[in-house]
Amino acid sequence: MFYYIKRYLNGIRKVKKWLPLIVAPCLAYLAVAGLSADRFSVSQLVSVDVNSPVALSRTPVDVVPMSEILAGREGLFLDDFAVLDLSRRLQKETALKQATIIGRDLRKLIEDSMSMQSADNSHVEIGYFGSDIQMGRILVDFFTKKLVMRNQEGIARSIRYNKTASLGKQSANFIVMQASAGVSGPAGESLDIKPASPVGEMRIREYRALWRPERLSPALALLALSVVLMGIAAGVVEWSDPSFKSVRQTARYLNTPVLGTIPNIGDALHFSTFDESG
């Protein structure tokens, strides 16, 4: 056993000039990861007044002002019907069929990555921030369309249940009834509110970082693999060397008894120097 360990250590000494290469794959991975975009933000600007009515999905008649939707995530992002509808859409997406996110996982994804904030009194911005740009596009597009649709439905409900209204192509002029419609403004006041609509195209930004905690496991795995491969290389180099490694091996090969041996001059000089200095 000691003989094989000694040979293996000898093989490591032969490849010692290659040992720095052990960290090369790990460093290469970290360099490539640091230069590659691994976080993305996707945002869409929507033109909608903060006082514009938005339909509630849980009832067929109720509406709330857009300001209340901005105040809480449950009104749009975590609405049960919206999450169910989004899950069905994801199942239809070709690229995501093998990794469909449903139920609590989908809610967690929405909660962690989606946001909505007011840009001004007549615009809101729906945004995504995460590592999957394709998912970000889908989520932002879905909730933008959902907001536009529910705003249009909210205007229609306000007109329908206030009994007095007139719709144009670009705007709805209706009587605000605080008690029934829930839209801010004095009862009987006539407001001109345009239906929500997307403004421009989605904006996408890329983010890079020299280090992220999730890169530790792949980096350590690459380092371990490099150590194993270097160990295999040392063994191959040593066992492919045809020279004799011991006196016994020489005697067995020559079928001749060994009468004496000459020590390695390098080892002799090494021990001689050590004795003199000690």
C-alpha positions as CSV (number, residue, x, y, z in Angstrom):
1,M,0.0,0.0,0.0
2,F,2.8,2.4,0.9
3,Y,4.5,1.6,-2.4
4,Y,1.4,2.8,-4.4
5,I,1.1,5.9,-2.2
6,K,4.7,6.7,-2.8
7,R,4.3,6.2,-6.6
8,Y,1.2,8.4,-6.6
9,L,3.1,11.2,-4.7
10,N,5.9,10.8,-7.2
11,G,3.3,11.3,-10.0
12,I,2.1,14.5,-8.4
13,R,5.6,15.8,-8.2
14,K,6.0,15.2,-12.0
15,V,2.9,17.3,-12.8
16,K,3.4,20.0,-10.1
17,K,4.0,22.6,-12.9
18,W,0.4,21.9,-14.0
19,L,-1.1,22.3,-10.5
20,P,-2.1,26.0,-10.9
21,L,-4.4,24.8,-13.7
22,I,-6.6,23.3,-11.1
23,V,-8.2,26.8,-10.4
24,A,-8.4,27.7,-14.1
25,P,-11.9,26.3,-14.7
26,C,-13.3,27.9,-11.5
27,L,-11.8,31.3,-12.4
28,A,-13.0,31.1,-16.0
29,Y,-16.5,30.3,-14.8
30,L,-16.5,33.3,-12.4
31,A,-15.2,35.6,-15.1
32,V,-17.8,34.5,-17.6
33,A,-20.6,34.7,-15.0
34,G,-19.4,38.2,-14.0
35,L,-19.4,39.5,-17.5
36,S,-22.8,37.9,-18.4
37,A,-26.1,39.6,-17.6
38,D,-27.9,37.5,-15.0
39,R,-30.6,39.9,-13.8
40,F,-33.1,41.7,-15.9
41,S,-35.8,44.4,-15.4
42,V,-38.8,44.5,-17.7
43,S,-41.2,47.5,-17.4
44,Q,-44.2,48.8,-19.2
45,L,-45.7,52.3,-18.8
46,V,-49.5,52.4,-18.8
47,S,-51.6,55.5,-19.2
48,V,-54.3,55.4,-16.5
49,D,-55.7,58.1,-14.2
50,V,-55.3,57.3,-10.4
51,N,-59.0,58.1,-10.0
52,S,-60.1,55.8,-12.9
53,P,-62.4,53.0,-11.8
54,V,-61.0,49.4,-11.9
55,A,-63.3,46.4,-11.8
56,L,-63.0,43.9,-9.0
57,S,-62.9,40.4,-10.2
58,R,-64.6,38.8,-7.2
59,T,-67.9,40.7,-7.8
60,P,-69.8,41.5,-11.0
61,V,-70.6,45.1,-10.0
62,D,-68.0,46.6,-7.7
63,V,-65.2,49.0,-8.8
64,V,-62.3,50.7,-6.9
65,P,-60.2,53.7,-7.9
66,M,-56.8,53.0,-9.4
67,S,-55.2,54.5,-6.3
68,E,-56.4,51.5,-4.3
69,I,-54.9,49.0,-6.8
70,L,-51.6,50.8,-6.4
71,A,-51.8,50.6,-2.6
72,G,-52.0,46.8,-2.5
73,R,-50.7,43.8,-4.5
74,E,-53.8,41.7,-4.0
75,G,-55.9,44.0,-6.2
76,L,-54.0,43.0,-9.4
77,F,-51.0,40.7,-9.0
78,L,-52.3,38.3,-6.4
79,D,-55.9,38.2,-7.5
80,D,-57.1,34.6,-7.5
81,F,-58.6,34.7,-11.0
82,A,-55.6,36.5,-12.4
83,V,-53.2,33.9,-11.0
84,L,-55.3,31.1,-12.4
85,D,-55.5,32.7,-15.8
86,L,-51.7,33.3,-15.8
87,S,-51.1,29.7,-14.9
88,R,-53.1,28.6,-17.9
89,R,-51.2,30.9,-20.1
90,L,-47.9,29.6,-18.9
91,Q,-49.0,26.0,-19.6
92,K,-49.6,27.1,-23.2
93,E,-46.2,28.7,-23.7
94,T,-44.0,26.3,-25.7
95,A,-40.7,27.1,-24.0
96,L,-42.2,26.8,-20.5
97,K,-44.1,23.5,-20.8
98,Q,-41.4,21.5,-19.2
99,A,-41.1,23.9,-16.2
100,T,-44.6,25.2,-15.6
101,I,-44.9,27.2,-12.4
102,I,-48.3,26.8,-10.7
103,G,-50.0,27.4,-7.3
104,R,-47.9,28.7,-4.4
105,D,-44.7,28.7,-6.5
106,L,-46.4,31.1,-9.0
107,R,-47.7,33.3,-6.3
108,K,-44.2,33.4,-4.7
109,L,-42.7,34.3,-8.1
110,I,-45.2,37.1,-8.6
111,E,-44.7,38.4,-5.1
112,D,-40.9,38.5,-5.3
113,S,-40.5,39.8,-8.8
114,M,-43.5,42.0,-9.8
115,S,-44.1,45.6,-8.8
116,M,-46.4,48.5,-9.8
117,Q,-45.8,52.2,-9.0
118,S,-47.2,55.5,-10.0
119,A,-45.1,57.5,-12.4
120,D,-47.5,60.5,-12.1
121,N,-51.2,61.1,-11.7
122,S,-51.9,59.7,-15.1
123,H,-49.3,56.9,-15.5
124,V,-48.4,53.8,-13.7
125,E,-45.4,51.5,-14.4
126,I,-45.7,47.7,-14.2
127,G,-42.3,46.1,-13.6
128,Y,-40.5,42.8,-13.3
129,F,-37.0,42.2,-11.8
130,G,-35.5,38.7,-11.9
131,S,-33.2,36.2,-13.6
132,D,-35.6,35.0,-16.3
133,I,-36.1,37.6,-19.1
134,Q,-38.6,35.5,-20.9
135,M,-40.7,35.0,-17.8
136,G,-40.4,38.8,-17.2
137,R,-41.8,39.6,-20.6
138,I,-44.7,37.2,-20.1
139,L,-45.6,38.6,-16.6
140,V,-45.4,42.2,-17.6
141,D,-47.4,41.7,-20.8
142,F,-50.0,39.6,-18.9
143,F,-50.6,42.1,-16.1
144,T,-50.5,45.1,-18.4
145,K,-53.3,43.6,-20.5
146,K,-55.1,42.5,-17.3
147,L,-55.0,46.1,-15.9
148,V,-56.2,47.6,-19.2
149,M,-59.1,45.1,-19.4
150,R,-60.2,45.6,-15.8
151,N,-60.0,49.4,-16.2
152,Q,-62.2,49.2,-19.3
153,E,-64.6,46.9,-17.4
154,G,-64.6,49.3,-14.4
155,I,-65.6,52.2,-16.6
156,A,-68.3,50.1,-18.2
157,R,-69.6,49.1,-14.8
158,S,-69.7,52.7,-13.5
159,I,-71.6,53.7,-16.6
160,R,-74.0,50.8,-16.4
161,Y,-74.9,51.1,-12.7
162,N,-74.9,54.9,-12.6
163,K,-77.5,54.9,-15.4
164,T,-76.3,58.1,-16.9
165,A,-73.3,58.0,-19.2
166,S,-72.1,58.4,-22.7
167,L,-69.1,56.6,-24.2
168,G,-66.8,58.0,-26.9
169,K,-64.0,56.3,-28.8
170,Q,-61.3,57.7,-26.5
171,S,-63.1,58.6,-23.3
172,A,-66.0,57.9,-21.0
173,N,-68.1,60.8,-19.6
174,F,-70.1,59.5,-16.7
175,I,-71.8,60.6,-13.5
176,V,-69.8,59.6,-10.4
177,M,-71.9,58.1,-7.6
178,Q,-69.7,57.7,-4.6
179,A,-71.9,55.3,-2.8
180,S,-72.3,52.8,-5.6
181,A,-69.2,53.3,-7.8
182,G,-66.5,54.0,-5.2
183,V,-64.8,56.5,-7.4
184,S,-63.5,59.6,-5.7
185,G,-65.3,62.9,-6.4
186,P,-68.5,64.6,-5.3
187,A,-71.8,62.9,-6.2
188,G,-73.2,64.2,-9.5
189,E,-69.8,65.5,-10.8
190,S,-69.2,64.8,-14.4
191,L,-65.7,63.4,-15.1
192,D,-63.8,62.7,-18.3
193,I,-61.7,59.6,-17.9
194,K,-59.8,57.9,-20.6
195,P,-59.5,54.1,-20.6
196,A,-56.1,52.7,-19.7
197,S,-53.6,51.9,-22.5
198,P,-49.9,50.9,-22.8
199,V,-47.5,53.7,-23.6
200,G,-44.7,52.7,-26.0
201,E,-42.8,49.4,-25.9
202,M,-41.5,47.4,-22.9
203,R,-38.2,48.6,-21.5
204,I,-35.6,46.0,-20.7
205,R,-32.4,46.5,-18.7
206,E,-29.6,44.1,-18.0
207,Y,-27.6,43.8,-14.8
208,R,-24.3,42.2,-14.1
209,A,-22.3,41.5,-10.9
210,L,-18.8,40.2,-10.2
211,W,-20.1,37.9,-7.5
212,R,-23.4,36.5,-6.4
213,P,-23.9,33.9,-3.6
214,E,-25.6,31.4,-5.9
215,R,-22.3,31.0,-7.8
216,L,-20.5,29.5,-4.9
217,S,-21.8,25.9,-5.4
218,P,-20.9,25.7,-9.2
219,A,-17.5,27.2,-8.5
220,L,-16.8,24.7,-5.7
221,A,-18.0,21.8,-8.0
222,L,-15.7,22.9,-10.8
223,L,-12.8,23.2,-8.3
224,A,-13.5,19.6,-7.0
225,L,-13.7,18.3,-10.6
226,S,-10.4,19.9,-11.5
227,V,-8.7,18.3,-8.4
228,V,-10.0,14.9,-9.4
229,L,-8.9,15.3,-13.0
230,M,-5.5,16.5,-12.0
231,G,-5.2,13.5,-9.7
232,I,-6.1,11.2,-12.6
233,A,-3.5,12.9,-14.8
234,A,-0.9,12.4,-12.1
235,G,-1.7,8.7,-11.9
236,V,-1.6,8.3,-15.7
237,V,1.7,10.1,-15.9
238,E,3.3,7.9,-13.2
239,W,1.9,4.6,-14.3
240,S,2.7,5.2,-17.9
241,D,6.4,5.8,-17.0
242,P,8.3,2.5,-18.0
243,S,11.3,3.2,-15.7
244,F,12.0,1.0,-12.6
245,K,10.6,2.4,-9.4
246,S,12.2,0.1,-6.8
247,V,15.0,-2.4,-6.3
248,R,12.6,-5.2,-6.0
249,Q,11.0,-4.3,-9.3
250,T,14.4,-4.3,-11.0
251,A,15.4,-7.7,-9.5
252,R,12.1,-9.2,-10.5
253,Y,12.4,-7.9,-14.1
254,L,16.0,-9.0,-14.5
255,N,15.5,-12.3,-12.6
256,T,18.8,-11.5,-10.9
257,P,19.5,-11.0,-7.2
258,V,20.6,-7.5,-6.2
259,L,24.0,-7.3,-4.4
260,G,24.0,-3.6,-3.6
261,T,22.5,-0.3,-4.4
262,I,23.8,3.3,-5.0
263,P,21.7,5.9,-3.2
264,N,20.2,8.8,-5.2
265,I,22.8,11.5,-5.3
266,G,20.1,14.2,-5.1
267,D,18.6,12.7,-1.9
268,A,22.1,12.2,-0.4
269,L,23.0,15.9,-1.0
270,H,19.7,16.9,0.5
271,F,20.1,15.0,3.7
272,S,23.8,16.0,3.9
273,T,22.8,19.7,3.8
274,F,20.0,19.2,6.3
275,D,22.4,17.5,8.8
276,E,25.0,20.3,8.5
277,S,22.4,23.1,9.0
278,G,20.7,21.2,11.9
